[in-house]
Amino acid sequence: MQVDECGAETGELVEEEEEEGMVGGGELGGCGILGVGVWLSVTQGNFATLSSSLPSLSAANLLIAVGTIIMVIGCLGCVGAVKESRPLLLTFFILLLLIFFLEILSIMLFFIYQDEIDHYAQRDLKKGLQLFGTEGNVGLTNAWMIVQTDFRCCGVTNHTDWFEVYNATRVPDSCCLEYSDNCGLDNPGTWWTAPCYERVKDWLNENLVALWIFALCTALTQILGLVFSMTMFCQSVKVETFYA
């Protein structure tokens, strides 16, 4: 009888440790995302954003913000699981559920208003071209140079987008098939002509499977976190009721 009790107790301890690990696992994930964001911010500080209306919107800043939020929420869940604190477990559950619903809502709105988002994004990017090479916009300038070089494209919807910026028939040197100083003044036959917006969209579509796998893994982790946190919350309520 004692062996059975010890075995049951050991099983319960193992189960609790697994639940605590699942609930607190988000903290490590948040630390990882935060670390990548800080690394990008330090090493790629000049590569900021292509947007003129949202100058602080960059990959590094997004990762830092998301990583910090996930780490704080994961910390709440981990502490709540270890201390078996009902308020912390409930807070963790509510915050995680809120984030989960916001993610679903964002995806739905993206597909519903995809055309409007495309139109706004292209208009905002074209507006950002006017700031290319100007003082205080090093990040935006470097971002356009990197995008046009890596994706072998020029302009937002066409290389002629740059004609309005320079008020002349020329493009940045990063649009050239073979880079050289002032090559953007040469014949248009020496420039990339593919639109950058479409090239980036094509690249995202090519990696759509990987993006969906990442999204599904993230959603599964969140659902498991919700289930285990609520399970531990209910168990703590039963234990307190039993000993009351």
Contacts in CASP RR format, 6 or more apart in sequence:
PFRMAT RR
TARGET T0000
AUTHOR 0000-0000-0000
METHOD contacts of the structure
MODEL  1
MQVDECGAETGELVEEEEEEGMVGGGELGGCGILGVGVWLSVTQGNFATL
SSSLPSLSAANLLIAVGTIIMVIGCLGCVGAVKESRPLLLTFFILLLLIF
FLEILSIMLFFIYQDEIDHYAQRDLKKGLQLFGTEGNVGLTNAWMIVQTD
FRCCGVTNHTDWFEVYNATRVPDSCCLEYSDNCGLDNPGTWWTAPCYERV
KDWLNENLVALWIFALCTALTQILGLVFSMTMFCQSVKVETFYA
16 81 0 8 1.000
16 232 0 8 1.000
19 81 0 8 1.000
19 228 0 8 1.000
19 231 0 8 1.000
19 232 0 8 1.000
20 78 0 8 1.000
20 81 0 8 1.000
20 82 0 8 1.000
20 232 0 8 1.000
21 78 0 8 1.000
21 81 0 8 1.000
22 224 0 8 1.000
22 225 0 8 1.000
22 228 0 8 1.000
23 74 0 8 1.000
23 77 0 8 1.000
23 78 0 8 1.000
23 80 0 8 1.000
23 81 0 8 1.000
23 89 0 8 1.000
23 92 0 8 1.000
23 225 0 8 1.000
23 228 0 8 1.000
23 229 0 8 1.000
23 232 0 8 1.000
24 74 0 8 1.000
24 75 0 8 1.000
24 77 0 8 1.000
24 78 0 8 1.000
24 81 0 8 1.000
25 74 0 8 1.000
25 78 0 8 1.000
26 70 0 8 1.000
26 71 0 8 1.000
26 73 0 8 1.000
26 74 0 8 1.000
26 221 0 8 1.000
27 70 0 8 1.000
27 71 0 8 1.000
27 74 0 8 1.000
27 75 0 8 1.000
27 77 0 8 1.000
27 78 0 8 1.000
29 67 0 8 1.000
29 70 0 8 1.000
29 71 0 8 1.000
30 66 0 8 1.000
30 67 0 8 1.000
30 68 0 8 1.000
30 70 0 8 1.000
30 71 0 8 1.000
30 74 0 8 1.000
31 67 0 8 1.000
31 71 0 8 1.000
32 67 0 8 1.000
33 63 0 8 1.000
33 66 0 8 1.000
33 67 0 8 1.000
33 70 0 8 1.000
34 63 0 8 1.000
34 64 0 8 1.000
34 67 0 8 1.000
34 68 0 8 1.000
34 71 0 8 1.000
35 63 0 8 1.000
35 67 0 8 1.000
36 63 0 8 1.000
37 59 0 8 1.000
37 60 0 8 1.000
37 63 0 8 1.000
37 64 0 8 1.000
37 67 0 8 1.000
38 60 0 8 1.000
38 64 0 8 1.000
40 59 0 8 1.000
40 60 0 8 1.000
40 63 0 8 1.000
41 60 0 8 1.000
41 61 0 8 1.000
41 64 0 8 1.000
44 60 0 8 1.000
45 60 0 8 1.000
45 139 0 8 1.000
46 138 0 8 1.000
46 139 0 8 1.000
46 142 0 8 1.000
47 58 0 8 1.000
47 139 0 8 1.000
47 142 0 8 1.000
47 143 0 8 1.000
47 146 0 8 1.000
48 55 0 8 1.000
48 58 0 8 1.000
48 138 0 8 1.000
48 139 0 8 1.000
48 140 0 8 1.000
48 142 0 8 1.000
48 143 0 8 1.000
49 55 0 8 1.000
49 56 0 8 1.000
49 57 0 8 1.000
49 58 0 8 1.000
49 139 0 8 1.000
49 140 0 8 1.000
49 143 0 8 1.000
50 125 0 8 1.000
50 128 0 8 1.000
50 140 0 8 1.000
50 143 0 8 1.000
50 144 0 8 1.000
50 147 0 8 1.000
51 57 0 8 1.000
51 124 0 8 1.000
51 125 0 8 1.000
51 128 0 8 1.000
52 124 0 8 1.000
52 127 0 8 1.000
52 128 0 8 1.000
52 130 0 8 1.000
52 131 0 8 1.000
52 140 0 8 1.000
53 124 0 8 1.000
53 127 0 8 1.000
55 140 0 8 1.000
69 99 0 8 1.000
73 92 0 8 1.000
73 95 0 8 1.000
73 96 0 8 1.000
73 99 0 8 1.000
74 92 0 8 1.000
76 88 0 8 1.000
76 91 0 8 1.000
76 92 0 8 1.000
76 95 0 8 1.000
77 88 0 8 1.000
77 89 0 8 1.000
77 92 0 8 1.000
77 229 0 8 1.000
79 85 0 8 1.000
79 88 0 8 1.000
80 88 0 8 1.000
80 89 0 8 1.000
80 92 0 8 1.000
81 89 0 8 1.000
81 229 0 8 1.000
81 232 0 8 1.000
84 232 0 8 1.000
84 236 0 8 1.000
86 233 0 8 1.000
86 236 0 8 1.000
86 237 0 8 1.000
89 229 0 8 1.000
89 230 0 8 1.000
89 232 0 8 1.000
89 233 0 8 1.000
89 236 0 8 1.000
90 233 0 8 1.000
92 229 0 8 1.000
93 226 0 8 1.000
93 229 0 8 1.000
93 230 0 8 1.000
93 233 0 8 1.000
96 222 0 8 1.000
96 225 0 8 1.000
96 226 0 8 1.000
96 229 0 8 1.000
97 226 0 8 1.000
99 222 0 8 1.000
100 219 0 8 1.000
100 222 0 8 1.000
100 223 0 8 1.000
100 226 0 8 1.000
103 219 0 8 1.000
110 117 0 8 1.000
121 197 0 8 1.000
122 156 0 8 1.000
122 157 0 8 1.000
122 197 0 8 1.000
125 156 0 8 1.000
125 197 0 8 1.000
126 156 0 8 1.000
126 157 0 8 1.000
126 161 0 8 1.000
128 140 0 8 1.000
129 144 0 8 1.000
129 155 0 8 1.000
129 156 0 8 1.000
129 161 0 8 1.000
129 162 0 8 1.000
129 164 0 8 1.000
129 165 0 8 1.000
130 165 0 8 1.000
131 137 0 8 1.000
131 140 0 8 1.000
131 141 0 8 1.000
132 140 0 8 1.000
132 141 0 8 1.000
132 144 0 8 1.000
132 165 0 8 1.000
132 172 0 8 1.000
133 141 0 8 1.000
134 141 0 8 1.000
144 172 0 8 1.000
144 174 0 8 1.000
145 172 0 8 1.000
145 174 0 8 1.000
146 174 0 8 1.000
147 153 0 8 1.000
147 196 0 8 1.000
147 200 0 8 1.000
148 154 0 8 1.000
148 155 0 8 1.000
148 172 0 8 1.000
148 174 0 8 1.000
148 175 0 8 1.000
148 192 0 8 1.000
148 196 0 8 1.000
149 174 0 8 1.000
149 179 0 8 1.000
151 194 0 8 1.000
151 196 0 8 1.000
151 199 0 8 1.000
151 200 0 8 1.000
151 203 0 8 1.000
152 192 0 8 1.000
152 194 0 8 1.000
152 199 0 8 1.000
153 175 0 8 1.000
153 192 0 8 1.000
153 194 0 8 1.000
153 195 0 8 1.000
153 196 0 8 1.000
153 198 0 8 1.000
153 199 0 8 1.000
154 162 0 8 1.000
154 171 0 8 1.000
154 175 0 8 1.000
154 191 0 8 1.000
154 192 0 8 1.000
154 193 0 8 1.000
154 194 0 8 1.000
154 195 0 8 1.000
154 196 0 8 1.000
155 161 0 8 1.000
155 162 0 8 1.000
155 171 0 8 1.000
155 175 0 8 1.000
155 195 0 8 1.000
155 196 0 8 1.000
156 195 0 8 1.000
156 196 0 8 1.000
156 197 0 8 1.000
157 195 0 8 1.000
157 197 0 8 1.000
157 198 0 8 1.000
158 193 0 8 1.000
158 195 0 8 1.000
159 171 0 8 1.000
159 175 0 8 1.000
159 188 0 8 1.000
159 191 0 8 1.000
159 192 0 8 1.000
159 193 0 8 1.000
162 170 0 8 1.000
162 171 0 8 1.000
162 172 0 8 1.000
162 175 0 8 1.000
163 169 0 8 1.000
163 170 0 8 1.000
169 188 0 8 1.000
170 184 0 8 1.000
170 185 0 8 1.000
171 184 0 8 1.000
171 191 0 8 1.000
172 184 0 8 1.000
173 179 0 8 1.000
173 180 0 8 1.000
173 181 0 8 1.000
173 182 0 8 1.000
173 183 0 8 1.000
173 184 0 8 1.000
175 184 0 8 1.000
175 191 0 8 1.000
175 192 0 8 1.000
176 183 0 8 1.000
176 184 0 8 1.000
176 186 0 8 1.000
176 190 0 8 1.000
176 191 0 8 1.000
176 192 0 8 1.000
177 189 0 8 1.000
177 190 0 8 1.000
177 191 0 8 1.000
177 192 0 8 1.000
178 190 0 8 1.000
183 190 0 8 1.000
184 190 0 8 1.000
184 191 0 8 1.000
204 211 0 8 1.000
END
